């Protein structure tokens, strides 16, 4: 693949981290062997040798980690465009674990510390980036907390997960305040759902959790007979021959909200709600479920559970926004 180089430069920060200067918007880093050599302060031949060994042992695949970018080089008195091999962030990290230099050692110390933090805390924070975008970061935190009743606080990890996964969604809160955030989904597709189907699916979940010792006998027991039937009826209701919630996203968002907030079960409403949400999206063949990882789904479910009932429309709108 040929692309023009953006002129980005990789470098090693004081804490040992590999960072990108000049192109902060990119999702990954692509660097030449010369740039990698500069970052770790070794000879280019050393970098080339490590790359060849990494490919030879199939630690990384060549097709996924090497790309040609067309860059401009000065040769004599003229500028010439040439295709130059660039290596992905995965390759840079792999090389960093093999190179023998002071800066490479600093990188490995930083990487180990970061990995340990991620494993023990469940999340990591790029403090340099937050410092640069502190106001936007704090606004995201306050936006999430504004959805909750007074004196209710989400676990910091849940907030961080939501901000990380759905950063663009929180920008939509301003749009909602101005009554411009859409509560309408985009996928109009016929899908059938009955209370009996959902009850059977939740019963299967209950059985699996009981088998693993992750639930008690009261898990997913209806408080009142017909509670699930009523929720499904609300989600699938129609008026004048037209569905009240016309799209897959609207149905899924309302299903999650009602399952969590209506407390149909004696125990396990949040887990059953999250399960029902994903189960319905898969049943409907929705691509929206790909937008949500397990940790973010957990955080969003907790946010709905603790949210002020007056914020119901906003919560539903946010779920729809995430699924689009």
Secondary structure, 3 states (H helix, E strand, C coil): CEEECCCCEEEECCCCCEEEECCCCCCCCCECHHHHHHHHCCCHHHHHHHHHHHHHCCCCCHHHHEEEEEEEEEECCEEEEEEEEEECHHHHHHHHCCCCCHHHHHHHHHHHHHHHHHHHHCCCCCHHHHHHCHHHHHHHHHHHHHCECCCCCCCHHHHHHHHHHCHHHHCHHHHHHCCCCCCCCCCCCCCCCCHHHHHHHHHHHHHHHHHHCCCCCCECCECCCCHHHHHHHHHHCEECCEECCCCHHHHHHHHHHHHHHCCCECECHHHHHHHHHHHHHHHCCCHHHHHCCHHHHHHHHHHHHHECHHHHHHHHHHHHHHHC
